Amino acid sequence: MAKVLVIEDDTQTAQELHAALSDDGHQVELADNGRAGLLRAAADNYDVIVLDRMMPGGLDGLAVLSTLRTAGVTTPVLILSALSAVDERVRGLRAGGDDYLAKPFDYIELTARLDALLRRRDAPAAVTSFKVGRLEMDLLTHSVRLAGQAIDLQPREFRLLEYFFRNAGEILTRTMVFEAVWEYRSDERSNVIDVHISRLRKKIDPDGSAPLIHTVRGSGYVFRAAE
C-alpha cells in the first residue's frame, strides 16, 4: 500500500481517482488546487503524487512541481494533462515529472504507471543483471543467455527485454511499452510492438514450450516464468 497525494481541481476526476486508487489498496489524500497541494506535498511524506497539469488560481501543475523540486522534495510525480502534444510532455518531464499521462486515460494504465513509479523508487540503484526462469540478462556485458546458451538480440530487442525484466510480473500496457522502448507516444494502429515482441518470443522461447511474455487480453503484457 502506498500513500498517494492527488492534486486535481476537477471534483469528479478527483473522486474517480480516489475511488480507483483506494480500490487498488492505496491510502489517498486529495487537494483541489495547486497551493493546497503544494503545502500538503511539502509538509508530509507521500510515496507518489498524481498532479493535474492545468489548474486555475495562478499555481498550475508545472509551478507546483518546479517549486517542490527546488525545495528538494523528490517524491515521484505522475502528471495528468489534457495537453498531449510531445512538447507539453517534454515540458512536464523537464520540470521534474517522473511520468506523464494524457487525458482521457484508462484507470488500469494509471495504476500500472503508479506501480512502475513505486517500483522504480524502491528498486536498488545498481541492478545490472536479471533472471526469470531459464533466461538471464547481464547489462554490463550486454549479453542474454537461455539455459546457459547465448542469444543474439538486436538493439531494440535488447531494450524491450530489459524493460520486461525490470517490470517482471506486472501488467504493462502497449502504450507503456512503446513509450519506454521507443521513447515517443504510440500510434494504436501500429503493429511495431507486435512485430518486435513476436521476434523476441521466438528467440527467448524457440520451441514455444516455456513462454515468458504473456498477452493479457485488453490490457497488455506480463513477463513471467510459466507456472
C-alpha positions in Angstrom: 0.0 0.0 0.0 1.3 3.5 -0.9 0.4 6.9 0.4 -0.8 8.9 -2.6 -1.5 12.6 -2.9 -3.9 13.6 -5.7 -3.8 17.3 -6.7 -6.7 17.8 -9.0 -9.2 20.7 -9.2 -12.0 18.8 -11.1 -14.2 17.3 -8.4 -15.4 14.4 -10.5 -12.0 13.4 -11.7 -10.6 13.7 -8.2 -13.3 11.5 -6.7 -12.8 8.9 -9.5 -9.1 8.9 -8.9 -9.7 8.5 -5.1 -12.0 5.5 -5.7 -9.8 3.8 -8.2 -6.6 4.2 -6.2 -8.3 3.2 -2.9 -9.7 0.1 -4.6 -6.1 -0.7 -5.6 -5.2 -0.7 -1.9 -3.6 2.8 -1.6 -4.1 5.5 1.0 -5.3 8.5 -0.9 -5.5 12.2 0.1 -6.9 14.9 -2.1 -6.0 18.6 -2.7 -8.3 20.6 -5.0 -5.9 23.4 -6.1 -2.2 23.9 -6.6 -1.5 25.9 -3.5 -3.2 23.4 -1.2 -1.4 20.5 -3.0 2.0 22.3 -2.6 1.5 22.7 1.1 0.5 19.1 1.6 3.3 17.7 -0.5 5.9 19.8 1.2 4.6 19.1 4.7 4.0 15.3 4.6 5.8 12.2 3.2 4.0 10.7 0.3 5.1 7.7 -1.7 3.8 9.2 -5.0 1.9 12.3 -6.2 -0.7 12.5 -9.0 -0.6 16.1 -10.3 -3.0 17.8 -12.7 -1.2 19.9 -15.2 -3.7 22.6 -15.7 -5.3 24.2 -12.6 -6.7 27.7 -12.0 -5.6 30.2 -9.4 -2.1 31.2 -10.6 -0.4 28.0 -9.5 -0.6 25.3 -12.1 0.8 21.8 -12.1 4.2 22.8 -13.5 4.6 25.6 -11.0 3.8 23.2 -8.1 6.3 20.7 -9.5 9.0 23.2 -10.0 8.6 24.5 -6.5 8.7 21.1 -5.0 11.9 20.1 -6.8 13.5 23.4 -5.9 12.7 22.7 -2.3 14.3 19.3 -2.5 11.1 17.2 -2.5 11.9 14.1 -4.5 8.6 12.3 -4.3 7.8 10.6 -7.7 5.2 12.7 -9.6 2.8 11.5 -12.3 1.4 14.4 -14.3 -2.1 14.2 -15.7 -2.9 16.6 -18.6 -5.3 17.2 -21.4 -2.3 18.6 -23.3 -0.9 15.5 -25.1 1.5 17.2 -27.6 5.1 16.0 -27.4 6.3 19.5 -26.5 4.0 19.6 -23.5 5.1 16.1 -22.4 8.7 17.2 -22.6 8.0 20.4 -20.6 6.4 18.3 -17.9 9.3 15.8 -17.7 11.9 18.6 -17.7 10.1 20.4 -14.9 10.8 17.4 -12.7 7.9 15.0 -13.5 8.6 11.3 -13.5 5.8 10.3 -15.9 3.1 12.0 -17.9 -0.3 10.6 -18.8 -2.6 12.3 -21.2 -6.3 12.7 -20.6 -8.6 10.9 -21.2 -6.9 7.8 -19.8 -7.8 4.3 -18.7 -7.5 3.7 -14.9 -5.8 0.4 -15.5 -3.0 2.3 -17.2 -2.9 4.9 -14.4 -2.5 2.3 -11.7 0.1 0.4 -13.8 2.2 3.6 -14.2 2.0 4.4 -10.5 3.1 0.9 -9.7 6.0 1.3 -12.0 7.0 4.6 -10.3 6.8 3.0 -6.9 8.9 0.0 -8.0 11.5 2.4 -9.5 11.6 4.3 -6.2 12.1 1.2 -4.2 14.5 -0.6 -6.6 18.2 -0.9 -5.8 20.2 1.8 -7.6 22.6 -0.5 -9.4 20.8 -3.6 -10.8 22.9 -4.9 -13.6 21.7 -8.5 -14.0 18.3 -10.2 -14.1 17.0 -13.8 -14.2 13.5 -15.1 -14.9 13.2 -18.9 -15.4 15.9 -20.1 -17.7 16.6 -16.6 -19.1 19.3 -14.3 -17.9 20.4 -10.8 -18.8 23.7 -9.0 -17.9 23.7 -5.3 -18.6 27.4 -5.0 -18.0 28.4 -7.5 -20.7 25.3 -6.7 -22.8 24.5 -10.4 -23.0 21.5 -12.6 -22.8 21.5 -16.4 -22.1 18.8 -19.0 -22.3 19.7 -22.1 -20.3 23.4 -21.0 -20.5 23.4 -20.5 -24.2 24.0 -17.0 -25.6 21.2 -15.3 -27.6 21.8 -12.7 -30.2 19.4 -9.8 -29.9 19.1 -6.6 -32.0 19.4 -3.3 -30.0 15.7 -2.7 -29.9 15.0 -6.3 -28.8 17.6 -5.9 -26.0 15.9 -2.8 -24.8 12.5 -4.4 -25.0 13.7 -7.4 -23.0 15.4 -5.2 -20.4 12.1 -3.3 -19.9 10.3 -6.6 -19.4 12.9 -7.8 -16.9 12.7 -4.5 -14.9 8.9 -4.9 -14.7 8.6 -8.6 -14.4 5.3 -9.8 -13.0 3.5 -6.5 -13.7 0.9 -5.8 -16.4 2.4 -3.4 -19.0 0.1 -1.7 -21.4 1.1 -1.3 -25.1 1.4 2.5 -24.6 3.8 2.0 -21.6 6.0 -0.5 -23.6 6.0 1.8 -26.6 7.0 4.9 -24.7 9.6 3.2 -22.6 11.3 1.4 -25.5 10.6 3.7 -28.5 10.5 6.9 -26.4 7.5 8.5 -28.0 3.8 8.1 -27.8 2.4 5.1 -29.7 0.0 5.0 -32.6 -2.5 2.4 -31.5 -2.9 1.3 -35.1 0.8 0.5 -35.4 1.9 -3.2 -35.3 5.5 -2.4 -34.5 5.2 -3.7 -30.9 3.6 -6.9 -32.1 6.4 -7.5 -34.7 9.2 -6.9 -32.2 7.5 -9.0 -29.4 6.9 -11.8 -31.9 10.6 -11.8 -32.9 11.7 -11.6 -29.3 9.4 -14.5 -28.3 11.0 -16.7 -31.0 14.4 -16.0 -29.6 13.8 -16.4 -25.9 11.4 -19.4 -26.3 12.5 -21.0 -29.5 10.4 -24.2 -29.0 7.4 -22.4 -27.6 7.3 -24.7 -24.5 8.1 -22.2 -21.8 6.7 -18.8 -22.7 7.8 -15.7 -20.7 5.9 -13.0 -22.5 2.2 -13.4 -21.8 -0.5 -11.4 -23.6 -3.2 -10.1 -21.2 -6.2 -9.6 -23.4 -7.5 -6.0 -23.4 -4.6 -4.8 -21.1 -1.1 -5.6 -22.5 1.6 -7.9 -21.5 3.1 -9.7 -18.4 6.6 -11.0 -18.3 7.0 -14.0 -16.0 8.0 -17.6 -16.0 5.4 -20.1 -16.9 3.6 -21.7 -13.9 
